[in-house]
Amino acid sequence: MAIHPKVKIGHIHLTVSNIDKSLDFYNKLLGFEITTRFGDSAVFLSAGGYHHHIGLNTWQGEGIPPQPMGYAGLYHFAILYPERYELAKVVKKLNENKYPLEGASDHGVSEAIYLRDPDNIGVELYWDRPKSAWPKDNQGNTTMYTEPLDLDELLQELKKIKLKK
């Protein structure tokens, strides 16, 4: 039995070492809104008023160490932006705050930025190109690749929008 094609991953819940540091990243830097707090040990955040896209908790203990690299577990999770302009806005904010990026890739179907949150959890910020623009092989199958993403060119998207207004 195949899964229904409209099924989506709804939210992610992360164990973190410090709620305030995580809120600085997810709320203040990325812009997710706080929807619910559970004392000083958990908080839910969303985009656009949804009940929550991201849950953060310290239930395993304040100050716990991050999971070491090279072990099974979450590699990264991805946050999908609705358009290229919105991805450019967050890249500008990351640059202004001197937040380190791990990478920036053009995958043909999407453009993506990679970074780590305060607990060393991998985060991908990306936008999808329109499905009609996705690269195809000779049999018509969608293909993906990994090429460097030109961040300066991505940031030009912010100037294009200003010119239209």
N, C-alpha and C positions, 0 to 999 in steps of 0.2 A: 504494500500500500504506500503510495507516494504522499508526502505532506502537501497540504493545500498550498497553492502558489502565493496566496496573500498572507501567509503566516509571516510575522516579523518578530525579531527579538525586541522585547519591550523595554527592559531596563537592566541595569547592572548594579550590583551591590558589592561594595569594596570594603574590606577590612583595612583600616588605616591606623597609623601610629599617633596622629595628632589631628583632631577635628579642625582646629583653627588654621593650621598650615594647609590642610586639604581645602578648606573653604577659601583661603587666599587664592588657591589655584583654580578650583572649579567655579567659584562664585565671582570673585573679584577679577581674575584674569580672563577666564573663558566666558563669564557672563551668565552662567546658569543661576536661576532664581531659587531661593530657599522656599520650599513649600511646607515642610513640617520639620520640627525639631523634637527629639526625644531626650530631654535633659541635656547633659553635656557629653552624651555618649553616642548619639546618632543624629543624622540630619538627612533629609531627602531634598533633592534639587530637580528642577525641570526647566525645559524651554517651552514657552508659550502656554503655561498654565496647566500642563498635564500633571497628574498626581505625583509622578516622579520618573525621571530617566536615570538618575544616579542616586544610589543610597550610599552613605558613608557611615561607618561605625567603628568604635574602639572597644567593642565587646570582648575581644581577645586580650585587651589591655593597652592602656596608654603607653606609648614609647616602644612598642614591640618592633623588632627589626624587620626590614623588608625581606621578602623571599630572595634567596641568592640566585644569581644567574646560573643557568645550566641545570635547573631542576624542572620537573613537570609542573605545569600550572598555566596560568594566564600569560600569554605572550604579549598581547596588547588588545585593547578594545578600540572601536572606531566610532567617531562622532561624525555623522553625515550632515554637511551644510547644504542648504537648498540651492545655492548658486555660487558661482566662482567669486563674485563680489564679496559675499559673506566670508568665504575662506580668506580672501585678501585682507579683510578687516581684522580678522583674528591674528593673522601673521604680522600685520602692522603693530598691533597691540603687544604681541610677544616680543617683537624687535624693540619697541619703545621701553619695555620692561626688562630688556636684556635677558630674556628667558632662553635657555639653550635649546636648540633643535638638534635632534639626532640625525635627521635626514629629511629630504624633500624629493618626492618621486612623481614622475608622470607614468601612469600605468596604462595609458591608452583609453581605458574606460573611465578613468578618474585621475585627479591630481591630489596628492596627499602630502601632509606634513607629519613628521614623527617626533615625539618628545616623551619625556617621562614626568610623571607627577611627583609630588614630594616623597612618596613612598616607593619610588622607582618602578611604578606600574607604567607599562607602555601605553601610550595614547596616540591614536592616529586621528588627525583632523583632515577631512577630505570632502570633495564634492564630486558627484558623478556627472560626466558629460551626458548629453541626451543619448538615449539608447540608439537612435538612428546614426549617431556619429561613432559608435564603438567599432574598433577595428575587427575585421573578419578575415578568416583564412579562405582558401580557394573553395572550400565546401560550405561556406557561409556560417561557420562557427565563430563565436566571439573569441578573440584572442587578447591576451594581456601581455604586457612587457613591463620592464622597469628601466626607465631612463631618468637622468637627472632632471629635476624640475627647476626652471629658472625663476627664482623668487623675485628678482627685480622685475621680470616681465609679468609675473602674477600681480605684483603690487601696482603695476600700471593700470590694472582693472579699476582701482580706486579713482584714478584720474579720468578714465573713460566715463564713469558714471557722473562725475561732477560736470563734465562737458555737456552731457545730455540734459542736465537740469537748468 
